[in-house]
């Protein structure tokens, strides 16, 4: 992803912001069911409202209109976080091909996505809806990876240059960040900017 992310960073800021906003809006279709499974019904309602407003008025999420009109700040949720909320420990740390950092719990959460838990996967890959194709799903996931890599390009380069043990440093950052997301803490993981440090997985 690094060479593509380097080129992506040269794009005008409005384009990059629009892409990020659109991807964040799309991820709501996974966040909302996890809000419900975690018992966060108010957040599910807020995120559903955000999704409707940004998809319509915000032109498929390119503009974050929901935030502009006062909706609560959006936080992503996934099945790994839901399992953690219900008491599942992280298990062993894993580095998966292409997907990258994960844990046994988060890997199981990712499997739930392709087992029917991700509405976006269901309407693009799993079922023939005639409105979306497999490429819509895979393009969104690849673009998510590029967007993530571009946001964290400098941080990851610094980590590679300054870490005595890169594997241990990445493991520590990933586990800290997952713990922060499970607890919905606002604390920023050390050495990173305010972009997400998240598992780039097939969701």
Phi, psi and omega in degrees: 000338189301310181299318180293320180295325178296320177290319180302323181295340181278351180292154177303144182305318179301325179292313180297319178296319179297317179297313180298317179298318181295318178294319178297319179296318180296325181292347176300330182293341175265326181293317185301310178297329178286327171303315182294315180296334179271001180079013181264071187291325178295317179294322177300318178295317179297315182292326175295319177296318178300315183297315181296313182295313183289328180288327182266286182296325182276010177055071179059029175088001180299328177242130181277074182294325184302318178293321181297328181265008170102011177290148181303147180303139184273135175232130181288144174229150177218178184290334174297317178293322179297317177299321179295318179300326180269015169102000180284129177284164183292334184073199183285153176279137182231149168240109185265144178304131180069310182297318178093210184302140178198182171225171178301317180296315182290330176293319176297319177300322179292325178294328178299325181302315183270008175253014177112000183273348181251109181303324181294320176294322183296319185274351181251312186256311189288322183239147177270095184268349182071357179255330180229156179241170177305322183296331177298318180293308184293325177297320180294323181287319178295318179295323176299317178297317180295317180297316178298314182296321180293319180297325186252017185303308182295317181298317181291321176299316178297321179297317180295323183283325191256352182272132174290320178232097184299318181302313181294324181293315179295318178301314180297315180296317182296312182295321176299317184290321177296321177297320179297319182289324178296321181273359182056037178282149179270355183296135179274133179296133185304141179080355181251157175277195185275013173279165179287139166253097189227158176296123176272095186232171178275099183251000000 
